[in-house]
Amino acid sequence: MPLLDEGRSSLIGYLPAGFPTVEGSKSLLKAMVDGGCDLVEVGVPYSDPVMDGPTIQAAADQALANGFRLRHVFEVVEAVSAAGGKAVVMSYWNPIYHYGVDKFSRDLAAAGGLGIITPDLVPDEAAEWMAASQAHGLNRIFLVAPSSTEERIAMTAAASSGFLYATSVMGVTGARDVVSNAAPELVARVRAHTDLPIGVGLGVKSGAQAAELAAFADAVIVGSAFVTRSADGESGVAELAKELAEGVRNPVATAS
Amino acid sequence: MTDKHDPDQRGYFGEYGGRFLPEALIAAMDELTAVYEKARLDPEFTGEFDRLLRDYAGRPSLLTEAKRFAEHAGGARILLKREDLNHTGSHKINNVLGQALLTKRMGKKRVIAETGAGQHGVATATACALMGLDCVIYMGEVDTERQALNVARMRLLGAEVIAVKTGSRTLKDAINEALRDWVANVDTTHYLLGTAAGGHPFPVMVRNFHRIIGIEARQQCLDLIGRLPDVVAACVGGGSNAIGIFHGFLDDPEVRLVGLEPGGHGIESGEHGATLTEGTPGMLHGARSYLLQDEDGQTVEAYSISAGLDYPGVGPEHSYLKDIGRAEYRPVTDAEAMDAMMLLSRTEGIIPAIESSHALAGAQVLGRELGPDGVILVNLSGRGDKDMGTANKFFNLVPESDS
């Protein structure tokens, strides 16, 4: 079954496992599913998140301070599956490498996880992950960036499955007021190389932005905004998911 | 490739190195690799680099025999490679001059860098002032406090110094913050990494900018004593000064290469930065190498009295040299390093950096092992002026009541 097959642009929401606590993250992720996220990214809190801005850094620090252990990610993924949601894991590579790439893949698949997004693993270094993902039937979601060359986009697309993650801006995670104008151009460039769905992330925080992205992207990815709204608990997260879900269902083409 | 000790095309020394970095940075790493590979063979570039090392940094640096210090090192002969005499006070100037020249070749106008003790930050700010580049230095908040003098130096040189308040607020977090800046500004900005770590090509490039240390020292040894040393000793944080001096002796199998790591309060205390002694392989800041990490692969915070060695990772070539047995690595505690700092000051009139004092303390032990027939070459990688605050606190040199 394809990871994303909604016949429209999908909504992908991110929250770290263990944030603010392991049990708390299960409830928040369930609220995201109930609110209308088609897929959730379960983040692995990491000590050195170089691709993340202050919001997600602080959430990861809080999760680690509250006792998050890597094994907890499997029970969080299980909880998402049990709630009827679809989950992939997003993780910096060292925790997975240290756990054992094959063992992590096996345990994630057993928990119902559908793939891994790898922000600091490029296909060039992914031989072990290619083998493990095939063995355990997981999707490999690599990233492309506005700085990627055509050659690298083609190579990355060929190595990917499920969807391709297009980072719409050059920079770290964090909500932004304006959707980057680099996003449509990047999506168009990627489109030329693959039939895989293309998800766009980095900076989205509102239903209006989601609607704008949905006009050209197959999926809209929202992270920091969910972390921020989780201060309002499950209802806050569910409300944001509803607003964004509404956005992806009503794409608005912009003038540009 | 021009050197048999270079990594493979993907930047691997054995199984260490590579590029574990966001895709957003790969194009910049490819560009840097291409520009560097061309420059290292271009007489115009190498000529300009050599000229700057000579006329600006003050190379070659001296080789000084430390006879009175040697009495406290089992009577072995101790030869000091005087990187402390370079302009800006440490070996760091070699690498920054090379990378600043590359920055200009790439047409970039802005340079960012991390710094621990502030030596690399000062060196970077210096090269940027010389070459008219904008300069932003990321420095852990803890380090801005213990190395306040170097913050002042960087600002006087025109650099912007940003105190990093995340994580352990030391070198590791300064690198994280610099990488975040780089992802956002990679079109206009060169990340002038200060040690022989990080994604390819940094480990090989930084090593090669520092290999002059080993080349000079080897010849100076031959000139002075008519033979090679038995041991080359250098401190290892990220490992740039050590790899620079080791490189000159890699093809001399009779010369032992010993890296001295920060043992902090002692290995058994758990408060140290002895990555090669106590770490396991993993990825941090772009390369696979030894790493201080917990059972979940989370980076463990390092500790050292020396801000420049306070780092939980290490350059990949050191990991390789350890695994193949070509180099050995030993821990030196804070107290041992501080004693060596005082000893060199009082026996030779040379105040070493606390980083380099780890190598001196290691040399004392090695000297006792070798006895009077032994010859130890120590890389005195930096001078201790920046460390007076720490030394004062440690030795109570200026008691409150005196001041």
Interface residues (C-beta under 8 A of the other chain):
Chain A: Y46 S47 D48 P49 V50 M51 G53 Q57 D61 L64 R69 L70 W93 N94 P95 I96 Y97 H98 Y99 P119 D120 L121 V122 D124 E125 F142 L143 V144 A145 P146 S147 S148 T149 R152 T156 T167 V169 M170 G171 V172
Chain B: R10 G18 R19 F20 L21 P22 E23 A24 L25 I26 A27 A28 D30 T166 G167 K172 N176 L179 R180 V183 A184 N185 V186 D187 T280 G282 M283 L284 H285 L291 Q293 E295 D296 G297 Q298 T299
